[in-house]
Amino acid sequence: MRTLLIFAGASKTGKTTLARRLASERSIPYSSFSAIVRRLASERYPNEKQTIELLQTLGHEMVVKDPCGFCREVCGPALQNVNSCHILDGLRHRRLIPILKALHPGYDLRIIYTETSKRARLSRFQPSVSEAELDAIDSHAVEKELDDLKKVADITLSTDGKEQESYLKLVSWLTRDGLGGKEISDDEGINVSRGFWHLWTVFSLVWILLVLAASLMPSGRRDIISYKQEQQASDLFASRHVVPLSCGNIRGDLSQDYFEFRGRCWMLLDRYRVLYPEDKAESDRDLAKRTYAAIGQDLVIVTGQQRLWRILMVVALGPLLTLGLGFAVYFVGRGFNQSSTSSS
């Protein structure tokens, strides 16, 4: 069922602020009685200041002379709207409720009445008004039916506190009672989405820090970046500058000139140059390729740019996979929710 959310209350009680914020944040169409009255005032009295008394008098005149026409003009966007929810702001007359129901067949009308203390209302007037002037505003004929509206309101919302507190109370009530169609009931889904984004951001930052920290370690460079068997030799040479040799006829002393690892003997490149002067004409790259080929491993020298690209790929891999998984779970969940809703 489609819903018409009607905001009512005296001036400066926060009804328009809440109505506009709800409309903006939930993309709900919005209409206002005061906007029509202000437009009429501009047409009739283009050179006069739109005082509160003038707007009250014009609004009351429109309700008395042509209430149906007044409501139809205000509700024009709602009558053309196919959405499940519409917001109507600034109702001040209980007598207009039957007309609004007749203009919106199939709509569920819900009245939200806002009230606040006189002190809070006085602080919200710009320019400021005195307590006597506020009493005069409240005594106008257009305000006489507000008490009757409060009696039939679905909720009376106190707006004495901060705007955020009042707005959260409003959304909580709308969500709890299942009002306002998809725009309102999606509040829980929005909170879940925000929670997912927060978790994803934290995970991404931790992942990036771990990858960068591990890539700076010699062993980490080999373990994280070299994910192919034939690239292990390349990363070992790039990070440690060692070459493999046959342990049977190797020169030098164990531990001082070479070390054993994985059943082979390995020698630092600078020590090799000292102990094997006959190979001085051979470049480091050619020497490395020849010694690694002797043990059956191809050596591909990884440049700094290639290594950087590998680090970036690993950095992006974790967050992207998590993001894709999160979207998949979200859309699958929405599919199940829609199925259960349609079946019920």
Secondary structure as GFF3:
##gff-version 3
##sequence-region A 1 344
A	DSSP	beta_strand	2	9	.	.	.	ID=ss1
A	DSSP	alpha_helix	15	26	.	.	.	ID=ss2
A	DSSP	beta_strand	30	32	.	.	.	ID=ss3
A	DSSP	alpha_helix	33	44	.	.	.	ID=ss4
A	DSSP	alpha_helix	52	65	.	.	.	ID=ss5
A	DSSP	alpha_helix	67	74	.	.	.	ID=ss6
A	DSSP	alpha_helix	76	79	.	.	.	ID=ss7
A	DSSP	beta_strand	85	91	.	.	.	ID=ss8
A	DSSP	three_ten_helix	94	96	.	.	.	ID=ss9
A	DSSP	alpha_helix	97	103	.	.	.	ID=ss10
A	DSSP	beta_strand	107	115	.	.	.	ID=ss11
A	DSSP	alpha_helix	118	124	.	.	.	ID=ss12
A	DSSP	alpha_helix	131	138	.	.	.	ID=ss13
A	DSSP	three_ten_helix	141	143	.	.	.	ID=ss14
A	DSSP	alpha_helix	146	152	.	.	.	ID=ss15
A	DSSP	beta_strand	155	158	.	.	.	ID=ss16
A	DSSP	alpha_helix	163	176	.	.	.	ID=ss17
A	DSSP	alpha_helix	181	185	.	.	.	ID=ss18
A	DSSP	alpha_helix	187	215	.	.	.	ID=ss19
A	DSSP	alpha_helix	218	220	.	.	.	ID=ss20
A	DSSP	pi_helix	221	225	.	.	.	ID=ss21
A	DSSP	three_ten_helix	229	231	.	.	.	ID=ss22
A	DSSP	alpha_helix	232	240	.	.	.	ID=ss23
A	DSSP	beta_strand	242	245	.	.	.	ID=ss24
A	DSSP	beta_strand	258	261	.	.	.	ID=ss25
A	DSSP	beta_strand	264	268	.	.	.	ID=ss26
A	DSSP	alpha_helix	269	275	.	.	.	ID=ss27
A	DSSP	three_ten_helix	277	279	.	.	.	ID=ss28
A	DSSP	alpha_helix	284	294	.	.	.	ID=ss29
A	DSSP	alpha_helix	304	343	.	.	.	ID=ss30
###
